[in-house]
């Protein structure tokens, strides 16, 4: 295992090669979804607000109302979680944002 590799559940993420695999199969992640996943991994176990994610991953100013983060999180869950309706890794923290648990 290299320092650039990260594993959670049945998912392997190559942070340098910008590739994710689930159960050995390549998962198609557009650039922004991969950037969001990388940010979650780099800040695992921290509660990340939507404003912080918009600012750090998208470069948007805070206090902007948009569902962009929620849509991208839902897409990541569909692709990476075994049960997207009951996620184990990308968790919603009600009223605060999201938390990545590995």
matplotlib code that plots the C-alpha trace (Angstrom):
import matplotlib.pyplot as plt

x = [0.0, 1.3, 0.8, -1.4, -3.8, -6.8, -9.2, -12.6, -15.0, -14.6, -13.4, -9.8, -8.9, -5.7, -5.3, -2.5, -3.9, -7.3, -9.0, -11.5, -12.4, -15.2, -15.0, -12.1, -14.1, -13.3, -15.9, -16.6, -16.1, -16.2, -13.4, -15.6, -16.8, -13.3, -12.2, -15.0, -14.1, -10.4, -11.5, -13.6, -10.7, -8.2, -10.7, -12.1, -13.9, -14.4, -17.8, -17.7, -20.4, -21.9, -20.4, -16.9, -17.3, -18.6, -15.6, -12.9, -14.0, -15.9, -14.3, -17.7, -18.1, -19.8, -23.4, -24.5, -27.6, -27.2, -28.0, -24.7, -23.0, -26.1, -26.4, -22.7, -22.8, -25.8, -24.0, -20.9, -23.1, -24.7, -21.4, -19.4, -21.8, -23.2, -26.5, -26.7, -29.9, -28.1, -24.5, -21.7, -19.0, -20.4, -22.7, -25.1, -24.8, -28.2, -28.0, -24.2, -23.2, -21.3, -18.8, -16.6, -16.0, -13.6]
y = [0.0, 3.4, 6.7, 7.8, 4.9, 5.1, 2.2, 2.2, -0.7, -2.3, 1.0, 1.7, 5.3, 6.2, 9.9, 10.5, 8.5, 10.0, 6.7, 4.9, 1.3, -0.5, -4.3, -4.0, -2.3, 1.2, 3.7, 6.6, 9.8, 13.1, 15.5, 17.4, 14.3, 13.0, 16.4, 16.2, 12.6, 13.7, 16.5, 14.2, 11.7, 14.5, 15.8, 12.5, 12.5, 16.2, 17.8, 19.8, 22.4, 22.9, 26.4, 25.0, 22.4, 25.0, 27.2, 24.6, 22.2, 24.5, 27.8, 29.4, 32.1, 31.0, 31.9, 30.9, 28.7, 25.8, 22.1, 21.4, 19.7, 17.6, 16.4, 15.5, 13.7, 11.7, 10.7, 9.6, 7.6, 5.8, 4.9, 4.0, 2.9, -0.6, 0.8, 4.5, 5.0, 4.0, 5.2, 4.0, 6.4, 9.7, 10.7, 13.6, 15.5, 17.2, 21.0, 21.0, 19.3, 16.1, 13.8, 11.1, 8.1, 5.4]
z = [0.0, -1.0, 1.0, -2.0, -1.6, 0.7, 1.5, 3.1, 2.9, -0.5, -2.0, -3.0, -3.9, -5.7, -4.8, -7.3, -10.1, -9.4, -9.6, -7.4, -7.4, -5.7, -5.4, -7.9, -10.6, -11.7, -10.5, -13.0, -10.9, -12.8, -11.7, -9.2, -7.5, -7.2, -5.7, -3.2, -2.3, -1.8, 0.4, 2.5, 2.8, 3.8, 6.4, 7.6, 10.9, 10.7, 10.3, 7.0, 6.4, 3.0, 2.9, 3.6, 0.9, -1.6, -0.8, -0.7, -3.5, -5.9, -5.1, -4.4, -1.8, 1.4, 2.2, -1.3, -1.4, -3.7, -3.7, -5.5, -2.5, -1.7, -5.3, -5.5, -2.1, -3.2, -6.4, -4.4, -2.1, -5.1, -6.5, -3.4, -0.6, -0.5, 0.7, -0.3, 1.7, 4.9, 4.3, 6.4, 5.1, 3.9, 6.7, 7.1, 10.3, 10.6, 10.6, 10.3, 7.0, 6.3, 7.9, 6.3, 8.4, 7.4]

ax = plt.figure().add_subplot(projection="3d")
ax.plot(x, y, z, "-o")
ax.set_aspect("equal")
plt.show()
